[in-house]
């Protein structure tokens, strides 16, 4: 793989914080969803959770 040096304009165009920001947003979104699912699982005997993207979770209390 051949490497070449970037010009000053190309180096100025690099924004290393974009990937970090996007990763942070995804992590926070995932933690919030998992927290809601865990809360509803442990608080209620039976419940349904529908998430964006068509994901559905259902659980029932069996005596």
PDBQT receptor file of N, H, CA, C and O in Angstrom, charges set to zero:
ATOM      1  N   UNK A   1       0.847  -1.152   0.000  1.00  0.00    +0.000 N 
ATOM      2  CA  UNK A   1       0.000   0.000   0.000  1.00  0.00    +0.000 C 
ATOM      3  C   UNK A   1       0.903   1.227   0.000  1.00  0.00    +0.000 C 
ATOM      4  O   UNK A   1       1.745   1.400   0.881  1.00  0.00    +0.000 OA
ATOM      5  N   UNK A   2       0.710   2.069  -0.998  1.00  0.00    +0.000 N 
ATOM      6  H   UNK A   2       0.025   1.929  -1.713  1.00  0.00    +0.000 HD
ATOM      7  CA  UNK A   2       1.532   3.266  -1.099  1.00  0.00    +0.000 C 
ATOM      8  C   UNK A   2       0.986   4.389  -0.242  1.00  0.00    +0.000 C 
ATOM      9  O   UNK A   2      -0.210   4.681  -0.264  1.00  0.00    +0.000 OA
ATOM     10  N   UNK A   3       1.863   5.009   0.503  1.00  0.00    +0.000 N 
ATOM     11  H   UNK A   3       2.834   4.772   0.521  1.00  0.00    +0.000 HD
ATOM     12  CA  UNK A   3       1.467   6.124   1.358  1.00  0.00    +0.000 C 
ATOM     13  C   UNK A   3       1.929   7.422   0.728  1.00  0.00    +0.000 C 
ATOM     14  O   UNK A   3       2.995   7.470   0.113  1.00  0.00    +0.000 OA
ATOM     15  N   UNK A   4       1.147   8.466   0.874  1.00  0.00    +0.000 N 
ATOM     16  H   UNK A   4       0.281   8.428   1.373  1.00  0.00    +0.000 HD
ATOM     17  CA  UNK A   4       1.554   9.776   0.388  1.00  0.00    +0.000 C 
ATOM     18  C   UNK A   4       1.211  10.814   1.450  1.00  0.00    +0.000 C 
ATOM     19  O   UNK A   4       0.282  10.643   2.239  1.00  0.00    +0.000 OA
ATOM     20  N   UNK A   5       1.974  11.877   1.446  1.00  0.00    +0.000 N 
ATOM     21  H   UNK A   5       2.729  12.016   0.805  1.00  0.00    +0.000 HD
ATOM     22  CA  UNK A   5       1.742  12.939   2.423  1.00  0.00    +0.000 C 
ATOM     23  C   UNK A   5       0.521  13.755   2.025  1.00  0.00    +0.000 C 
ATOM     24  O   UNK A   5       0.254  13.967   0.843  1.00  0.00    +0.000 OA
ATOM     25  N   UNK A   6      -0.213  14.205   3.034  1.00  0.00    +0.000 N 
ATOM     26  H   UNK A   6       0.004  14.032   3.995  1.00  0.00    +0.000 HD
ATOM     27  CA  UNK A   6      -1.379  15.043   2.800  1.00  0.00    +0.000 C 
ATOM     28  C   UNK A   6      -0.955  16.498   2.659  1.00  0.00    +0.000 C 
ATOM     29  O   UNK A   6       0.018  16.941   3.269  1.00  0.00    +0.000 OA
ATOM     30  N   UNK A   7      -1.696  17.221   1.853  1.00  0.00    +0.000 N 
ATOM     31  H   UNK A   7      -2.486  16.861   1.357  1.00  0.00    +0.000 HD
ATOM     32  CA  UNK A   7      -1.429  18.651   1.738  1.00  0.00    +0.000 C 
ATOM     33  C   UNK A   7      -1.981  19.354   2.980  1.00  0.00    +0.000 C 
ATOM     34  O   UNK A   7      -2.706  18.758   3.777  1.00  0.00    +0.000 OA
ATOM     35  N   UNK A   8      -1.629  20.618   3.126  1.00  0.00    +0.000 N 
ATOM     36  H   UNK A   8      -1.040  21.102   2.479  1.00  0.00    +0.000 HD
ATOM     37  CA  UNK A   8      -2.096  21.379   4.290  1.00  0.00    +0.000 C 
ATOM     38  C   UNK A   8      -3.615  21.505   4.281  1.00  0.00    +0.000 C 
ATOM     39  O   UNK A   8      -4.240  21.440   5.340  1.00  0.00    +0.000 OA
ATOM     40  N   UNK A   9      -4.227  21.687   3.098  1.00  0.00    +0.000 N 
ATOM     41  H   UNK A   9      -3.720  21.740   2.238  1.00  0.00    +0.000 HD
ATOM     42  CA  UNK A   9      -5.690  21.786   3.018  1.00  0.00    +0.000 C 
ATOM     43  C   UNK A   9      -6.348  20.475   3.427  1.00  0.00    +0.000 C 
ATOM     44  O   UNK A   9      -7.381  20.482   4.096  1.00  0.00    +0.000 OA
ATOM     45  N   UNK A  10      -5.754  19.346   3.027  1.00  0.00    +0.000 N 
ATOM     46  H   UNK A  10      -4.915  19.341   2.483  1.00  0.00    +0.000 HD
ATOM     47  CA  UNK A  10      -6.311  18.045   3.396  1.00  0.00    +0.000 C 
ATOM     48  C   UNK A  10      -6.203  17.805   4.903  1.00  0.00    +0.000 C 
ATOM     49  O   UNK A  10      -7.122  17.268   5.523  1.00  0.00    +0.000 OA
ATOM     50  N   UNK A  11      -5.070  18.210   5.484  1.00  0.00    +0.000 N 
ATOM     51  H   UNK A  11      -4.324  18.646   4.981  1.00  0.00    +0.000 HD
ATOM     52  CA  UNK A  11      -4.906  18.042   6.930  1.00  0.00    +0.000 C 
ATOM     53  C   UNK A  11      -5.868  18.945   7.703  1.00  0.00    +0.000 C 
ATOM     54  O   UNK A  11      -6.362  18.558   8.762  1.00  0.00    +0.000 OA
ATOM     55  N   UNK A  12      -6.137  20.140   7.182  1.00  0.00    +0.000 N 
ATOM     56  H   UNK A  12      -5.735  20.454   6.322  1.00  0.00    +0.000 HD
ATOM     57  CA  UNK A  12      -7.082  21.040   7.842  1.00  0.00    +0.000 C 
ATOM     58  C   UNK A  12      -8.512  20.510   7.763  1.00  0.00    +0.000 C 
ATOM     59  O   UNK A  12      -9.338  20.834   8.615  1.00  0.00    +0.000 OA
ATOM     60  N   UNK A  13      -8.809  19.699   6.749  1.00  0.00    +0.000 N 
ATOM     61  H   UNK A  13      -8.137  19.435   6.056  1.00  0.00    +0.000 HD
ATOM     62  CA  UNK A  13     -10.154  19.161   6.575  1.00  0.00    +0.000 C 
ATOM     63  C   UNK A  13     -10.456  17.963   7.449  1.00  0.00    +0.000 C 
ATOM     64  O   UNK A  13     -11.611  17.548   7.542  1.00  0.00    +0.000 OA
ATOM     65  N   UNK A  14      -9.452  17.399   8.089  1.00  0.00    +0.000 N 
ATOM     66  H   UNK A  14      -8.514  17.736   8.014  1.00  0.00    +0.000 HD
ATOM     67  CA  UNK A  14      -9.664  16.224   8.935  1.00  0.00    +0.000 C 
ATOM     68  C   UNK A  14     -10.275  16.664  10.256  1.00  0.00    +0.000 C 
ATOM     69  O   UNK A  14      -9.766  17.570  10.917  1.00  0.00    +0.000 OA
ATOM     70  N   UNK A  15     -11.364  16.019  10.632  1.00  0.00    +0.000 N 
ATOM     71  H   UNK A  15     -11.777  15.284  10.095  1.00  0.00    +0.000 HD
ATOM     72  CA  UNK A  15     -12.052  16.320  11.889  1.00  0.00    +0.000 C 
ATOM     73  C   UNK A  15     -12.090  15.048  12.725  1.00  0.00    +0.000 C 
ATOM     74  O   UNK A  15     -13.027  14.260  12.591  1.00  0.00    +0.000 OA
ATOM     75  N   UNK A  16     -11.097  14.825  13.583  1.00  0.00    +0.000 N 
ATOM     76  H   UNK A  16     -10.336  15.464  13.691  1.00  0.00    +0.000 HD
ATOM     77  CA  UNK A  16     -11.048  13.575  14.348  1.00  0.00    +0.000 C 
ATOM     78  C   UNK A  16     -12.158  13.445  15.381  1.00  0.00    +0.000 C 
ATOM     79  O   UNK A  16     -12.426  12.336  15.844  1.00  0.00    +0.000 OA
ATOM     80  N   UNK A  17     -12.806  14.527  15.753  1.00  0.00    +0.000 N 
ATOM     81  H   UNK A  17     -12.588  15.427  15.376  1.00  0.00    +0.000 HD
ATOM     82  CA  UNK A  17     -13.851  14.462  16.762  1.00  0.00    +0.000 C 
ATOM     83  C   UNK A  17     -15.173  13.905  16.256  1.00  0.00    +0.000 C 
ATOM     84  O   UNK A  17     -16.031  13.540  17.059  1.00  0.00    +0.000 OA
ATOM     85  N   UNK A  18     -15.355  13.833  14.934  1.00  0.00    +0.000 N 
ATOM     86  H   UNK A  18     -14.657  14.129  14.282  1.00  0.00    +0.000 HD
ATOM     87  CA  UNK A  18     -16.631  13.360  14.392  1.00  0.00    +0.000 C 
ATOM     88  C   UNK A  18     -16.898  11.909  14.767  1.00  0.00    +0.000 C 
ATOM     89  O   UNK A  18     -18.007  11.573  15.184  1.00  0.00    +0.000 OA
ATOM     90  N   UNK A  19     -15.907  11.052  14.625  1.00  0.00    +0.000 N 
ATOM     91  H   UNK A  19     -15.007  11.325  14.287  1.00  0.00    +0.000 HD
ATOM     92  CA  UNK A  19     -16.092   9.632  14.955  1.00  0.00    +0.000 C 
ATOM     93  C   UNK A  19     -16.340   9.460  16.447  1.00  0.00    +0.000 C 
ATOM     94  O   UNK A  19     -17.165   8.639  16.849  1.00  0.00    +0.000 OA
ATOM     95  N   UNK A  20     -15.641  10.218  17.259  1.00  0.00    +0.000 N 
ATOM     96  H   UNK A  20     -14.971  10.885  16.932  1.00  0.00    +0.000 HD
ATOM     97  CA  UNK A  20     -15.825  10.138  18.704  1.00  0.00    +0.000 C 
ATOM     98  C   UNK A  20     -17.232  10.591  19.101  1.00  0.00    +0.000 C 
ATOM     99  O   UNK A  20     -17.867   9.970  19.953  1.00  0.00    +0.000 OA
ATOM    100  N   UNK A  21     -17.714  11.658  18.492  1.00  0.00    +0.000 N 
ATOM    101  H   UNK A  21     -17.198  12.163  17.799  1.00  0.00    +0.000 HD
ATOM    102  CA  UNK A  21     -19.057  12.151  18.788  1.00  0.00    +0.000 C 
ATOM    103  C   UNK A  21     -20.117  11.142  18.371  1.00  0.00    +0.000 C 
ATOM    104  O   UNK A  21     -21.055  10.880  19.125  1.00  0.00    +0.000 OA
ATOM    105  N   UNK A  22     -19.980  10.578  17.187  1.00  0.00    +0.000 N 
ATOM    106  H   UNK A  22     -19.218  10.791  16.574  1.00  0.00    +0.000 HD
ATOM    107  CA  UNK A  22     -20.942   9.594  16.706  1.00  0.00    +0.000 C 
ATOM    108  C   UNK A  22     -20.941   8.354  17.585  1.00  0.00    +0.000 C 
ATOM    109  O   UNK A  22     -22.002   7.811  17.893  1.00  0.00    +0.000 OA
ATOM    110  N   UNK A  23     -19.769   7.904  17.987  1.00  0.00    +0.000 N 
ATOM    111  H   UNK A  23     -18.907   8.344  17.737  1.00  0.00    +0.000 HD
ATOM    112  CA  UNK A  23     -19.668   6.747  18.875  1.00  0.00    +0.000 C 
ATOM    113  C   UNK A  23     -20.330   7.039  20.215  1.00  0.00    +0.000 C 
ATOM    114  O   UNK A  23     -21.032   6.186  20.758  1.00  0.00    +0.000 OA
ATOM    115  N   UNK A  24     -20.118   8.218  20.746  1.00  0.00    +0.000 N 
ATOM    116  H   UNK A  24     -19.549   8.912  20.305  1.00  0.00    +0.000 HD
ATOM    117  CA  UNK A  24     -20.727   8.598  22.022  1.00  0.00    +0.000 C 
ATOM    118  C   UNK A  24     -22.249   8.608  21.928  1.00  0.00    +0.000 C 
ATOM    119  O   UNK A  24     -22.929   8.139  22.842  1.00  0.00    +0.000 OA
ATOM    120  N   UNK A  25     -22.782   9.130  20.848  1.00  0.00    +0.000 N 
ATOM    121  H   UNK A  25     -22.230   9.511  20.106  1.00  0.00    +0.000 HD
ATOM    122  CA  UNK A  25     -24.236   9.155  20.662  1.00  0.00    +0.000 C 
ATOM    123  C   UNK A  25     -24.786   7.737  20.611  1.00  0.00    +0.000 C 
ATOM    124  O   UNK A  25     -25.807   7.455  21.238  1.00  0.00    +0.000 OA
ATOM    125  N   UNK A  26     -24.132   6.837  19.877  1.00  0.00    +0.000 N 
ATOM    126  H   UNK A  26     -23.302   7.066  19.367  1.00  0.00    +0.000 HD
ATOM    127  CA  UNK A  26     -24.593   5.450  19.794  1.00  0.00    +0.000 C 
ATOM    128  C   UNK A  26     -24.517   4.752  21.142  1.00  0.00    +0.000 C 
ATOM    129  O   UNK A  26     -25.416   3.986  21.490  1.00  0.00    +0.000 OA
ATOM    130  N   UNK A  27     -23.469   5.000  21.901  1.00  0.00    +0.000 N 
ATOM    131  H   UNK A  27     -22.739   5.623  21.618  1.00  0.00    +0.000 HD
ATOM    132  CA  UNK A  27     -23.327   4.366  23.216  1.00  0.00    +0.000 C 
ATOM    133  C   UNK A  27     -24.421   4.854  24.159  1.00  0.00    +0.000 C 
ATOM    134  O   UNK A  27     -25.042   4.048  24.853  1.00  0.00    +0.000 OA
ATOM    135  N   UNK A  28     -24.664   6.153  24.194  1.00  0.00    +0.000 N 
ATOM    136  H   UNK A  28     -24.160   6.807  23.631  1.00  0.00    +0.000 HD
ATOM    137  CA  UNK A  28     -25.705   6.697  25.072  1.00  0.00    +0.000 C 
ATOM    138  C   UNK A  28     -27.071   6.152  24.675  1.00  0.00    +0.000 C 
ATOM    139  O   UNK A  28     -27.862   5.776  25.540  1.00  0.00    +0.000 OA
ATOM    140  N   UNK A  29     -27.357   6.107  23.380  1.00  0.00    +0.000 N 
ATOM    141  H   UNK A  29     -26.715   6.412  22.677  1.00  0.00    +0.000 HD
ATOM    142  CA  UNK A  29     -28.631   5.577  22.892  1.00  0.00    +0.000 C 
ATOM    143  C   UNK A  29     -28.805   4.117  23.295  1.00  0.00    +0.000 C 
ATOM    144  O   UNK A  29     -29.889   3.721  23.724  1.00  0.00    +0.000 OA
ATOM    145  N   UNK A  30     -27.759   3.318  23.166  1.00  0.00    +0.000 N 
ATOM    146  H   UNK A  30     -26.878   3.639  22.818  1.00  0.00    +0.000 HD
ATOM    147  CA  UNK A  30     -27.818   1.903  23.535  1.00  0.00    +0.000 C 
ATOM    148  C   UNK A  30     -28.029   1.730  25.034  1.00  0.00    +0.000 C 
ATOM    149  O   UNK A  30     -28.830   0.892  25.448  1.00  0.00    +0.000 OA
ATOM    150  N   UNK A  31     -27.333   2.498  25.845  1.00  0.00    +0.000 N 
ATOM    151  H   UNK A  31     -26.682   3.178  25.509  1.00  0.00    +0.000 HD
ATOM    152  CA  UNK A  31     -27.472   2.397  27.298  1.00  0.00    +0.000 C 
ATOM    153  C   UNK A  31     -28.887   2.783  27.729  1.00  0.00    +0.000 C 
ATOM    154  O   UNK A  31     -29.459   2.142  28.610  1.00  0.00    +0.000 OA
ATOM    155  N   UNK A  32     -29.448   3.812  27.125  1.00  0.00    +0.000 N 
ATOM    156  H   UNK A  32     -28.983   4.333  26.409  1.00  0.00    +0.000 HD
ATOM    157  CA  UNK A  32     -30.810   4.227  27.468  1.00  0.00    +0.000 C 
ATOM    158  C   UNK A  32     -31.807   3.124  27.123  1.00  0.00    +0.000 C 
ATOM    159  O   UNK A  32     -32.684   2.812  27.929  1.00  0.00    +0.000 OA
ATOM    160  N   UNK A  33     -31.684   2.538  25.951  1.00  0.00    +0.000 N 
ATOM    161  H   UNK A  33     -30.972   2.791  25.297  1.00  0.00    +0.000 HD
ATOM    162  CA  UNK A  33     -32.601   1.462  25.555  1.00  0.00    +0.000 C 
ATOM    163  C   UNK A  33     -32.474   0.273  26.495  1.00  0.00    +0.000 C 
ATOM    164  O   UNK A  33     -33.486  -0.267  26.941  1.00  0.00    +0.000 OA
ATOM    165  N   UNK A  34     -31.261  -0.143  26.801  1.00  0.00    +0.000 N 
ATOM    166  H   UNK A  34     -30.438   0.295  26.439  1.00  0.00    +0.000 HD
ATOM    167  CA  UNK A  34     -31.075  -1.286  27.695  1.00  0.00    +0.000 C 
ATOM    168  C   UNK A  34     -31.582  -0.988  29.105  1.00  0.00    +0.000 C 
ATOM    169  O   UNK A  34     -32.107  -1.879  29.771  1.00  0.00    +0.000 OA
ATOM    170  N   UNK A  35     -31.432   0.240  29.561  1.00  0.00    +0.000 N 
ATOM    171  H   UNK A  35     -31.005   0.964  29.019  1.00  0.00    +0.000 HD
ATOM    172  CA  UNK A  35     -31.934   0.617  30.880  1.00  0.00    +0.000 C 
ATOM    173  C   UNK A  35     -33.456   0.535  30.927  1.00  0.00    +0.000 C 
ATOM    174  O   UNK A  35     -34.024   0.037  31.899  1.00  0.00    +0.000 OA
ATOM    175  N   UNK A  36     -34.108   1.017  29.892  1.00  0.00    +0.000 N 
ATOM    176  H   UNK A  36     -33.647   1.421  29.103  1.00  0.00    +0.000 HD
ATOM    177  CA  UNK A  36     -35.576   0.954  29.845  1.00  0.00    +0.000 C 
ATOM    178  C   UNK A  36     -36.056  -0.487  29.809  1.00  0.00    +0.000 C 
ATOM    179  O   UNK A  36     -36.996  -0.844  30.519  1.00  0.00    +0.000 OA
ATOM    180  N   UNK A  37     -35.426  -1.314  28.994  1.00  0.00    +0.000 N 
ATOM    181  H   UNK A  37     -34.662  -1.024  28.417  1.00  0.00    +0.000 HD
ATOM    182  CA  UNK A  37     -35.819  -2.724  28.909  1.00  0.00    +0.000 C 
ATOM    183  C   UNK A  37     -35.606  -3.417  30.247  1.00  0.00    +0.000 C 
ATOM    184  O   UNK A  37     -36.479  -4.162  30.694  1.00  0.00    +0.000 OA
ATOM    185  N   UNK A  38     -34.469  -3.192  30.895  1.00  0.00    +0.000 N 
ATOM    186  H   UNK A  38     -33.760  -2.587  30.532  1.00  0.00    +0.000 HD
ATOM    187  CA  UNK A  38     -34.197  -3.829  32.188  1.00  0.00    +0.000 C 
ATOM    188  C   UNK A  38     -35.177  -3.343  33.251  1.00  0.00    +0.000 C 
ATOM    189  O   UNK A  38     -35.645  -4.141  34.063  1.00  0.00    +0.000 OA
ATOM    190  N   UNK A  39     -35.491  -2.063  33.262  1.00  0.00    +0.000 N 
ATOM    191  H   UNK A  39     -35.110  -1.414  32.603  1.00  0.00    +0.000 HD
ATOM    192  CA  UNK A  39     -36.444  -1.518  34.236  1.00  0.00    +0.000 C 
ATOM    193  C   UNK A  39     -37.813  -2.160  34.063  1.00  0.00    +0.000 C 
ATOM    194  O   UNK A  39     -38.433  -2.592  35.035  1.00  0.00    +0.000 OA
ATOM    195  N   UNK A  40     -38.273  -2.219  32.841  1.00  0.00    +0.000 N 
ATOM    196  H   UNK A  40     -37.769  -1.868  32.052  1.00  0.00    +0.000 HD
ATOM    197  CA  UNK A  40     -39.597  -2.807  32.598  1.00  0.00    +0.000 C 
ATOM    198  C   UNK A  40     -39.597  -4.304  32.875  1.00  0.00    +0.000 C 
ATOM    199  O   UNK A  40     -40.623  -4.860  33.269  1.00  0.00    +0.000 OA
ATOM    200  N   UNK A  41     -38.477  -4.950  32.677  1.00  0.00    +0.000 N 
ATOM    201  H   UNK A  41     -37.644  -4.499  32.357  1.00  0.00    +0.000 HD
ATOM    202  CA  UNK A  41     -38.383  -6.387  32.939  1.00  0.00    +0.000 C 
ATOM    203  C   UNK A  41     -38.480  -6.674  34.431  1.00  0.00    +0.000 C 
ATOM    204  O   UNK A  41     -39.199  -7.586  34.839  1.00  0.00    +0.000 OA
ATOM    205  N   UNK A  42     -37.764  -5.909  35.251  1.00  0.00    +0.000 N 
ATOM    206  H   UNK A  42     -37.180  -5.168  34.920  1.00  0.00    +0.000 HD
ATOM    207  CA  UNK A  42     -37.712  -6.191  36.680  1.00  0.00    +0.000 C 
ATOM    208  C   UNK A  42     -38.875  -5.589  37.461  1.00  0.00    +0.000 C 
ATOM    209  O   UNK A  42     -39.208  -6.093  38.534  1.00  0.00    +0.000 OA
ATOM    210  N   UNK A  43     -39.497  -4.536  36.962  1.00  0.00    +0.000 N 
ATOM    211  H   UNK A  43     -39.226  -4.126  36.091  1.00  0.00    +0.000 HD
ATOM    212  CA  UNK A  43     -40.590  -3.899  37.685  1.00  0.00    +0.000 C 
ATOM    213  C   UNK A  43     -41.917  -4.594  37.404  1.00  0.00    +0.000 C 
ATOM    214  O   UNK A  43     -42.705  -4.820  38.323  1.00  0.00    +0.000 OA
ATOM    215  N   UNK A  44     -42.165  -4.927  36.170  1.00  0.00    +0.000 N 
ATOM    216  H   UNK A  44     -41.525  -4.743  35.424  1.00  0.00    +0.000 HD
ATOM    217  CA  UNK A  44     -43.458  -5.501  35.809  1.00  0.00    +0.000 C 
ATOM    218  C   UNK A  44     -43.403  -7.017  35.707  1.00  0.00    +0.000 C 
ATOM    219  O   UNK A  44     -42.375  -7.593  35.353  1.00  0.00    +0.000 OA
ATOM    220  N   UNK A  45     -44.528  -7.653  36.024  1.00  0.00    +0.000 N 
ATOM    221  H   UNK A  45     -45.363  -7.184  36.312  1.00  0.00    +0.000 HD
ATOM    222  CA  UNK A  45     -44.610  -9.097  35.884  1.00  0.00    +0.000 C 
ATOM    223  C   UNK A  45     -44.683  -9.510  34.433  1.00  0.00    +0.000 C 
ATOM    224  O   UNK A  45     -44.108 -10.521  34.031  1.00  0.00    +0.000 OA
ATOM    225  N   UNK A  46     -45.388  -8.725  33.655  1.00  0.00    +0.000 N 
ATOM    226  H   UNK A  46     -45.856  -7.903  33.981  1.00  0.00    +0.000 HD
ATOM    227  CA  UNK A  46     -45.453  -8.976  32.227  1.00  0.00    +0.000 C 
ATOM    228  C   UNK A  46     -45.481  -7.638  31.516  1.00  0.00    +0.000 C 
ATOM    229  O   UNK A  46     -46.062  -6.668  32.002  1.00  0.00    +0.000 OA
ATOM    230  N   UNK A  47     -44.847  -7.605  30.364  1.00  0.00    +0.000 N 
ATOM    231  H   UNK A  47     -44.376  -8.394  29.969  1.00  0.00    +0.000 HD
ATOM    232  CA  UNK A  47     -44.752  -6.336  29.666  1.00  0.00    +0.000 C 
ATOM    233  C   UNK A  47     -44.356  -6.571  28.220  1.00  0.00    +0.000 C 
ATOM    234  O   UNK A  47     -43.963  -7.673  27.837  1.00  0.00    +0.000 OA
ATOM    235  N   UNK A  48     -44.465  -5.518  27.425  1.00  0.00    +0.000 N 
ATOM    236  H   UNK A  48     -44.784  -4.622  27.736  1.00  0.00    +0.000 HD
ATOM    237  CA  UNK A  48     -44.050  -5.535  26.028  1.00  0.00    +0.000 C 
ATOM    238  C   UNK A  48     -43.202  -4.295  25.782  1.00  0.00    +0.000 C 
ATOM    239  O   UNK A  48     -43.516  -3.205  26.261  1.00  0.00    +0.000 OA
ATOM    240  N   UNK A  49     -42.127  -4.477  25.033  1.00  0.00    +0.000 N 
ATOM    241  H   UNK A  49     -41.872  -5.363  24.644  1.00  0.00    +0.000 HD
ATOM    242  CA  UNK A  49     -41.273  -3.359  24.659  1.00  0.00    +0.000 C 
ATOM    243  C   UNK A  49     -41.105  -3.400  23.153  1.00  0.00    +0.000 C 
ATOM    244  O   UNK A  49     -40.714  -4.426  22.596  1.00  0.00    +0.000 OA
ATOM    245  N   UNK A  50     -41.399  -2.291  22.492  1.00  0.00    +0.000 N 
ATOM    246  H   UNK A  50     -41.717  -1.458  22.945  1.00  0.00    +0.000 HD
ATOM    247  CA  UNK A  50     -41.194  -2.172  21.051  1.00  0.00    +0.000 C 
ATOM    248  C   UNK A  50     -40.125  -1.116  20.818  1.00  0.00    +0.000 C 
ATOM    249  O   UNK A  50     -40.233   0.010  21.303  1.00  0.00    +0.000 OA
ATOM    250  N   UNK A  51     -39.097  -1.490  20.074  1.00  0.00    +0.000 N 
ATOM    251  H   UNK A  51     -39.009  -2.405  19.680  1.00  0.00    +0.000 HD
ATOM    252  CA  UNK A  51     -37.995  -0.583  19.803  1.00  0.00    +0.000 C 
ATOM    253  C   UNK A  51     -37.999  -0.186  18.333  1.00  0.00    +0.000 C 
ATOM    254  O   UNK A  51     -38.553  -0.905  17.500  1.00  0.00    +0.000 OA
ATOM    255  N   UNK A  52     -37.395   0.935  18.008  1.00  0.00    +0.000 N 
ATOM    256  H   UNK A  52     -36.945   1.519  18.684  1.00  0.00    +0.000 HD
ATOM    257  CA  UNK A  52     -37.284   1.319  16.601  1.00  0.00    +0.000 C 
ATOM    258  C   UNK A  52     -36.542   0.237  15.816  1.00  0.00    +0.000 C 
ATOM    259  O   UNK A  52     -35.625  -0.403  16.330  1.00  0.00    +0.000 OA
ATOM    260  N   UNK A  53     -36.943   0.052  14.595  1.00  0.00    +0.000 N 
ATOM    261  H   UNK A  53     -37.688   0.572  14.177  1.00  0.00    +0.000 HD
ATOM    262  CA  UNK A  53     -36.309  -0.965  13.771  1.00  0.00    +0.000 C 
ATOM    263  C   UNK A  53     -37.061  -2.281  13.784  1.00  0.00    +0.000 C 
ATOM    264  O   UNK A  53     -36.607  -3.260  13.192  1.00  0.00    +0.000 OA
ATOM    265  N   UNK A  54     -38.208  -2.319  14.452  1.00  0.00    +0.000 N 
ATOM    266  H   UNK A  54     -38.577  -1.524  14.933  1.00  0.00    +0.000 HD
ATOM    267  CA  UNK A  54     -39.018  -3.523  14.449  1.00  0.00    +0.000 C 
ATOM    268  C   UNK A  54     -38.688  -4.532  15.524  1.00  0.00    +0.000 C 
ATOM    269  O   UNK A  54     -39.195  -5.653  15.481  1.00  0.00    +0.000 OA
ATOM    270  N   UNK A  55     -37.861  -4.179  16.482  1.00  0.00    +0.000 N 
ATOM    271  H   UNK A  55     -37.450  -3.269  16.518  1.00  0.00    +0.000 HD
ATOM    272  CA  UNK A  55     -37.522  -5.109  17.562  1.00  0.00    +0.000 C 
ATOM    273  C   UNK A  55     -38.633  -5.091  18.607  1.00  0.00    +0.000 C 
ATOM    274  O   UNK A  55     -39.050  -4.028  19.068  1.00  0.00    +0.000 OA
ATOM    275  N   UNK A  56     -39.104  -6.273  18.972  1.00  0.00    +0.000 N 
ATOM    276  H   UNK A  56     -38.766  -7.136  18.597  1.00  0.00    +0.000 HD
ATOM    277  CA  UNK A  56     -40.161  -6.374  19.974  1.00  0.00    +0.000 C 
ATOM    278  C   UNK A  56     -39.767  -7.416  21.009  1.00  0.00    +0.000 C 
ATOM    279  O   UNK A  56     -39.303  -8.505  20.672  1.00  0.00    +0.000 OA
ATOM    280  N   UNK A  57     -39.959  -7.065  22.269  1.00  0.00    +0.000 N 
ATOM    281  H   UNK A  57     -40.337  -6.180  22.543  1.00  0.00    +0.000 HD
ATOM    282  CA  UNK A  57     -39.686  -7.972  23.373  1.00  0.00    +0.000 C 
ATOM    283  C   UNK A  57     -40.963  -8.108  24.196  1.00  0.00    +0.000 C 
ATOM    284  O   UNK A  57     -41.604  -7.111  24.528  1.00  0.00    +0.000 OA
ATOM    285  N   UNK A  58     -41.323  -9.332  24.521  1.00  0.00    +0.000 N 
ATOM    286  H   UNK A  58     -40.802 -10.142  24.252  1.00  0.00    +0.000 HD
ATOM    287  CA  UNK A  58     -42.502  -9.587  25.348  1.00  0.00    +0.000 C 
ATOM    288  C   UNK A  58     -42.140 -10.617  26.407  1.00  0.00    +0.000 C 
ATOM    289  O   UNK A  58     -41.428 -11.583  26.131  1.00  0.00    +0.000 OA
ATOM    290  N   UNK A  59     -42.631 -10.406  27.610  1.00  0.00    +0.000 N 
ATOM    291  H   UNK A  59     -43.210  -9.622  27.834  1.00  0.00    +0.000 HD
ATOM    292  CA  UNK A  59     -42.449 -11.412  28.641  1.00  0.00    +0.000 C 
ATOM    293  C   UNK A  59     -43.687 -11.451  29.503  1.00  0.00    +0.000 C 
ATOM    294  O   UNK A  59     -44.348 -10.436  29.726  1.00  0.00    +0.000 OA
ATOM    295  N   UNK A  60     -43.989 -12.648  29.987  1.00  0.00    +0.000 N 
ATOM    296  H   UNK A  60     -43.452 -13.472  29.807  1.00  0.00    +0.000 HD
ATOM    297  CA  UNK A  60     -45.186 -12.864  30.790  1.00  0.00    +0.000 C 
ATOM    298  C   UNK A  60     -44.798 -13.550  32.086  1.00  0.00    +0.000 C 
ATOM    299  O   UNK A  60     -43.829 -14.307  32.143  1.00  0.00    +0.000 OA
ATOM    300  N   UNK A  61     -45.565 -13.275  33.118  1.00  0.00    +0.000 N 
ATOM    301  H   UNK A  61     -46.353 -12.660  33.072  1.00  0.00    +0.000 HD
ATOM    302  CA  UNK A  61     -45.342 -13.902  34.412  1.00  0.00    +0.000 C 
ATOM    303  C   UNK A  61     -46.085 -15.233  34.436  1.00  0.00    +0.000 C 
ATOM    304  O   UNK A  61     -47.311 -15.273  34.323  1.00  0.00    +0.000 OA
ATOM    305  N   UNK A  62     -45.336 -16.314  34.584  1.00  0.00    +0.000 N 
ATOM    306  H   UNK A  62     -44.341 -16.281  34.676  1.00  0.00    +0.000 HD
ATOM    307  CA  UNK A  62     -45.948 -17.643  34.654  1.00  0.00    +0.000 C 
ATOM    308  C   UNK A  62     -45.981 -18.102  36.109  1.00  0.00    +0.000 C 
ATOM    309  O   UNK A  62     -44.943 -18.136  36.768  1.00  0.00    +0.000 OA
ATOM    310  N   UNK A  63     -47.156 -18.453  36.613  1.00  0.00    +0.000 N 
ATOM    311  H   UNK A  63     -48.000 -18.425  36.077  1.00  0.00    +0.000 HD
ATOM    312  CA  UNK A  63     -47.256 -18.871  38.023  1.00  0.00    +0.000 C 
ATOM    313  C   UNK A  63     -46.619 -20.222  38.274  1.00  0.00    +0.000 C 
ATOM    314  O   UNK A  63     -46.623 -20.706  39.406  1.00  0.00    +0.000 OA
TER     315      UNK A  63
